[in-house]
Amino acid sequence: MIPTLVYALTVRLVTGVNPARVVGIHLVAEFLKIATTLALFVVATVFMTGVRFVPLFATFCLTLVAYWGALYSMGRGDRHGRQ
């Protein structure tokens, strides 16, 4: 939730409707979101005893793949007239 909050607060800085500025701020926001996520992984592995980085990161990656896979399959259904 924290990385998403960082993303949302960064995107909120967009003023005007210049497409280049909007895309640019989304790129910056995505970079900050990824950096925040990595920083939280480091904090979790350093300060929480008993947490191993590889299983934690592997679980995160599998969850992310499942999330994006579900979004992709939903998008494919809409384009082909399936619901």
C-alpha positions as CSV (number, residue, x, y, z in Angstrom):
1,M,0.0,0.0,0.0
2,I,2.9,2.4,0.7
3,P,4.4,2.2,-2.8
4,T,0.9,2.8,-4.3
5,L,0.4,5.8,-2.0
6,V,3.8,7.2,-3.2
7,Y,2.7,6.6,-6.8
8,A,-0.7,8.4,-6.2
9,L,0.9,11.3,-4.5
10,T,3.4,11.8,-7.2
11,V,0.8,11.6,-10.0
12,R,-1.3,14.2,-8.1
13,L,1.5,16.7,-8.9
14,V,0.4,16.7,-12.6
15,T,-1.0,20.1,-13.6
16,G,-2.3,20.9,-17.0
17,V,-3.0,18.5,-19.9
18,N,0.3,18.4,-21.7
19,P,0.6,14.8,-22.7
20,A,4.4,14.7,-22.5
21,R,4.2,16.0,-18.9
22,V,1.5,13.5,-17.9
23,V,3.6,10.6,-19.3
24,G,6.7,11.9,-17.7
25,I,5.2,12.2,-14.3
26,H,3.8,8.6,-14.6
27,L,7.3,7.4,-15.4
28,V,8.7,9.2,-12.4
29,A,5.9,7.9,-10.2
30,E,6.5,4.3,-11.4
31,F,10.2,4.6,-10.7
32,L,9.5,5.9,-7.2
33,K,7.0,3.1,-6.6
34,I,9.5,0.4,-7.6
35,A,12.3,2.1,-5.5
36,T,9.9,2.2,-2.5
37,T,9.0,-1.5,-2.9
38,L,12.7,-2.5,-3.0
39,A,13.4,-0.3,0.0
40,L,10.6,-2.0,1.9
41,F,12.0,-5.4,1.0
42,V,15.4,-4.4,2.4
43,V,13.7,-3.1,5.6
44,A,11.8,-6.3,6.0
45,T,14.9,-8.5,5.6
46,V,17.1,-6.4,7.8
47,F,14.8,-5.5,10.7
48,M,12.5,-8.5,10.9
49,T,14.4,-11.5,12.2
50,G,13.6,-14.8,10.6
51,V,12.5,-13.3,7.3
52,R,14.5,-14.7,4.4
53,F,14.8,-12.5,1.3
54,V,14.6,-15.1,-1.5
55,P,11.3,-16.8,-0.4
56,L,9.8,-13.3,0.3
57,F,10.8,-11.9,-3.1
58,A,9.7,-15.1,-4.9
59,T,6.3,-14.9,-3.3
60,F,6.0,-11.3,-4.3
61,C,7.0,-12.1,-7.9
62,L,4.5,-14.9,-8.2
63,T,1.7,-12.7,-6.8
64,L,2.6,-10.0,-9.3
65,V,2.6,-12.5,-12.2
66,A,-0.8,-13.8,-11.1
67,Y,-2.2,-10.3,-10.8
68,W,-0.9,-9.2,-14.3
69,G,-2.0,-12.5,-15.8
70,A,-5.5,-12.0,-14.5
71,L,-5.6,-8.4,-15.9
72,Y,-4.3,-9.7,-19.3
73,S,-6.8,-12.4,-19.5
74,M,-9.6,-10.0,-18.6
75,G,-8.4,-7.6,-21.3
76,R,-8.3,-10.3,-23.9
77,G,-11.9,-11.3,-23.2
78,D,-13.1,-7.8,-23.7
79,R,-11.4,-7.4,-27.1
80,H,-12.9,-10.6,-28.5
81,G,-16.4,-10.0,-27.2
82,R,-16.2,-12.5,-24.4
83,Q,-17.1,-11.6,-20.8
